[in-house]
Amino acid sequence: MRILHTADWHLGKMFYGEYLTEEQAYVLLQQFLPMIREEHIDAVILAGDVYDRSLPPTAAVELFDEVATKITAELGVPFFIISGNHDSEVRLSFASSLLAKQGLYIAGEFEKLSAPVRLADAYGPVQFVLLPFAEPAMVRHFLHDDTIHTHEEALQRLMAYQLERVSPCARTVCVAHAFVAGGIASDSERPLSIGGSDVVAASLFDDFTYTALGHLHGPQKVSRDTTRYAGSLLKYSFGEAHQKKGAVIVDIDGNGTAVSQQIPFAPLHDVRVIDGFFENIMNAADDRPDDYVLVRLQDREPILDGMAKLRRKYCRAMALETPNRQSAAKTDQQFDLRRITERQLFDSFAAAMQEGRSLTEAEQACVDELWKTLLSQEGEGLL
């Protein structure tokens, strides 16, 4: 059986105030859907965070509806979806029983969880165990078990509840949305809890043929090759600029051996971080001026109207950082503001802006001339 594993679409995501729906539609409609057909996929998995928030914008819902319809109705491929921590499990589960008859299997509300879904290939059955994101309090209430307090306990008990109806000899695929120990987080993920209690042990998934994970945005394996995060659909922060986004194709043979490979996506507009001096960046050739860029300058001097100038070259420049000008001036000089003069304040300010570097002779001459002009206009009160 050949499975396509994806996760963390975050439809309706905003990036620096701009909706990414067009970017998401480009990948899903132009690359993801053709991949299902061209790679002869037998089942598709979306491991949570379908939307970026519980009440998504209309355009995001319409995009999901279009993609889900094409996968199940037009391509005839079963589509497995679980809710993530960004989703509303109630909204996502709407009409799930009816949709399951069309090959769209959605696991959100615990009360609507069905038995593991059973598909078959030439070698026999493959069972899909769907484990939506589990808040400990919600699982505690659902299972009437007051001993559940951590995310690991919640997931373990929910998993046991689902596995009661799984044949022990069958090949099994687990779909879960969790922070598994050993995974590497990105800066665009919403924490599941405070203080590290959200982490679950990778050993929970040891008995599954393959585990399709969602939540962490960087594509990666955890503990073993058959426990994987597919990563997010797109780069959702500049901290993810180095990551290669895509989907995972998993081949499961008759012996229950799973082999996976990451298939990359080519975004409509990439997310990049550009380092260097302002003049060099502006003069350098770049064949991707439409990308989303963060420019991190090495310049020590201020760049007048830098963002406006930058956007003449990069129309989607999102941020301009000047780390070399953000450190405080190294000085032990202390001032009594009741006795300090305006000229001393200016000299201190000039030193701070230049991180302690003294004014050149030309700069000092210019300042002296300006100060004389101010004195002549305002009188000796400035002394």
N, C-alpha and C positions, 0 to 999 in steps of 0.2 A: 504494500500500500504506500502511495506517495502523498504526503501531507505538506501543506504550505502553512507555515507558522508565522504570524504577524502579531503585533501588539502596539498598544499606546499610540493610537491614531490621534487622539486629542482633537477631534474635529471641532471647529469653532475657536481654536487657539488664536490668541492675539500675541503679536511679537512687536514690542515697542509701539503699541497703539494701533497696529495694522492687523486685520484679520488675515489668516493664512489659508483661507478656504480655497482660493484659486491654486495655490501651491499644492495643497493636499489633493485637490481634484486632478491635477496634472499627473501626479504619481499614481494615484489609484486607478484612474481611467485609462491613462496612456501606457502604464507599465505593469501595475499589479494585475489587472484583469487579463491582459494578454498573456502574462506569465502563467496564469491558471490554465489557459487553453494550450499554450505552446509546450508547457512542461508536463501536460497530461496529469494534472493534480486530481486526486481522488477525494480529498477533504481539505477544507480551509479552517484555520483556527485564528480567532482574534482574542488574545489573552488579556482583555480588560482595558479600561480607559478608552472607550469608544469616543466619548466626548471629553472636552476639556472642563466642563462644569455640569452640574446636575440639571440646569435649565439651559440647554444649548440654543444658539441662534437658529433661525429658520433655515438658513442656507446650509448649516451643518447637518441638520436633520434630513434635508432633501438630498444631500450628497450621500449620506449613509443609506437612505432608502434606495437610491439609484444603484449603488454598488451591491447591496444585499440582494436586490431583485435580479441584477445581471448574473450574480454568482449562482443563485438557487434556481431561478425560473428560466434563464436563458442558457446558462452553461450546465445546469443540472447537477451541480456539485454541492454536497452537504456543507453547511457553514455553521461552525460552532463558536459561540460568543459568550463570554462571561463579563459581569460588571467589574469595574475597577474602583479604586477609591475616589476617582473624579466623577463617576457616573451616579445617577439616581437609579438604584436597583429597581424601584417601583416603576418608573417610566420606561426603563429599558425592557422590563419583563412584560409590558403590555401585550396581550394577545399571544404570549409565548406558546401556549398549548396549541393554538390554531396554526401558528407559523411552523411549529415542529412538523406538522403534516406536509409542509412544503419543503422540508429539508433545512429550515432555519432554526437552529437550536440555541435558545437564549437562556442563560442561567443568571438570574439576578436575585429575586426574592427567595429566601430559603424555603418558604412555604410552598413555592411552586417548583422546587427542584424535582426533576423526574429521576427515574432510575438511569444509570449510565447508558449512553446511547451506543447501540451495537451496529457496527458496519461489518461488511465481510469482503474479502478478496479471494483469490484463488487458493489461499492457504487456510482459510477459515476466518473466524471472527476477530475483530479488533474493537475493544470497548473504550469509550471516551468518558472519562470521569471529570465532570465540570465542577470546579470549586471557585465560586465568585469570591470577591474580596470579603473577608470576614472580620468585622469588628468584634472583639471579645464579648462586649455587652450584648450584642445582637445574637451571637451564637449561644451565649449563656441562657438567654431568654428562649430561644428557639428549641434548644435541647433540654431545657429545664435542669441545667447543671450549674450549681452555684460554685463549683470548683474551677471554672474557666475564668482566667484573669488575663493571660497574656495572648499575644497573637499566635504564638506557636501552639498553645493549648487549644485555641479556637480552631486553627486550621487542622490540627491533628484530630480533633473530635469530629469536625465536619467531614474530613476525609474518611474516618471510620464509618460514619453514617452512610456515606455514599458507597463505600466498598462492601457493605453488607450484602449488596445485590450484584456483586461482580464475581464471575467465575474465576477461581484461583489459577486456572490453567490458561486463561485467555491472555492474548497480548493486550496491554492496556496503555492508554495515553492519558496523562493527567494534564489538565489545563488549570492554572492557578495564577492569582495576582497577589504577589507577596514580595517582601524583602528577604531574600534567602542569604544566610550567612556566607560570606566569601564573595558576594557580588560587589561590584564597584559602582557607586552612585554617581549621578551627574548633578549639576546645580539647578536643573529645571524641574526636578521631581518634588512633589509635595510630600513632606514627611508623613508617615502613617501614624506615628505617635511621638511622644517626647521622651527622651532619655534612653533610647535604644531598645525598648521593650517590643518594638515592631519586628525584630529580626527572628527568623525561623530557621531551624536546622535543615541543612541540605539532605540529611539522612532520611527525612520524611518521605523523600521521593525515590528511595533506592529500589523499591520493588516495581516501579513502572518501567515499561519498555522505553517510553520517552515522556519527558515533562516539558510542556510548553509554558514558559513563564512570561508574565507581564509585570510592569512597574518600573524597573530600572531601564533607563533610556539608551544605555550603551549595549550593543550586541555583545554577548559573552556567554561562555559556559560557566557553570558553577559546580565545583567538585568533580564532575565527570562530563563526558562529551554528550550524554543523553539528557542532561538537565540544562536547559538553555533559555536565555533571554533573547528574543528576536530584536529588541531595541525599538525605539520610537520610529514613526513613519518618516519624520523630518528632524532636522536639527532645530531644537526649540530654545537654545540659548547659545551664546558665544563660547561658553564652556564646553559645548559639544562640537565645536568646529572641527576637531581632529577626528571625530568618529565617522565611520562608514555606515550609513543607514541602508537598510534593505530588509529582506525577509529570509526565512530559513526554510529550505526544502529538506524534508525528512523522508528517507526511504526505509521502510520496515519489511524485513524479509519473513519467510515462513518460520524461521527459528526464533523470531523475536529480537533480532539484532537490528538496531537503528543506526543509520548513518546519515549525518546532516551536513549541509553546506549552505553558506551564506551567499545570497544573491543580491548584489548592490542595486540601489535605485539611483537614478540621475535626476536631481531636483531641477525644477524650472529655474530657480535662483538659489545658489549656494549660500551658506553662512560662513564667513571667513573673518579671521583676525589678521590685520596687516600691521607689521612693526617696521619702524624706520623713521628717518628724518622727513619732515613735511615736504621740503623741496624735492627730495629724491622720490618720494611717493607720488607726488603730482607729476613729475617728469617721466616716471617709469612707464613703459608700455604695459598694458593690461588688457587682455582680450575678454575679460569678464566684468565690465564696469557696472553691470546690472545686478550683481550679487548684493546680498545683505552684508555689510562690512562694519566692523569695529576697527578703528585706526588707533594704534597705540604709539604715540610719538616719543622719540628719543630726544627731541629738542629740549633745551633748557630755557630758551627765550620764549616769550608768549607769541602765539600766532594770531594776529588780528583777524577777527571774523573767520576763524579756521573752519568751522562747520559749513558755512555758506560756500566757501571756496572748495571744500572737499566735495560737496554735493554737485558741483559743476562737473566733476569727473565721475563720482559714484552717486547716482541718483537715489540709491537705497542705503546710503551711509546712515547708520543708526546711532553711533556714539563715537566720541573723540576723547581719548584719554591722554593725559600728560603726566605720567608717573614721576618723571624727573623734576617736576615743579610742585609736587605735592608734599614733599618732606619739609619739615620746619627748619628754619635757619639755625645753625649750630652756634649759639652765642650764650655766654654766661652773663651778659650785661643785664642789669636790673634797673628799672626806672621808677622814680617817684613821680607819679602823674601830676602832683601838685606843684612840682618845681620844674619839670621838663619843658623845654621850649618846642615850638612847632618845628624848627629846623632839626632838632635832635630826633623828633618823631619821624621826620621825613628820612633822615639818614638811617634810622633803624629799619624803616619800611623798605628802603632801597636795598639794604643788606639782606633782609629776609627774602625779598623777591629774587635775589641772586645767590641765595644760599651762602652768604658770607663773602662773596667776591666783591672787592672794592671797585668803585667807579673808575673808569679810565680817565685820563687827563681831559680828553675831549668831553666826556660825559659830565665830569666835575665842573668844567668851564661853563657848560650849558646850564647846569643846575644853578651855579652862582649867578649867572646872568638873569635867569628866571626869578631867582630870589630877590635880586636887586630891583627888578621890575615890580614884584609884589610889594616890597617895602615902600617903594615910591608911591604906589597906589593906595596902600592901606595904612601907611604910617609905621611908627616904631613899635606899635602894639604887637607886631608879629614876632618880635625878638623874645 
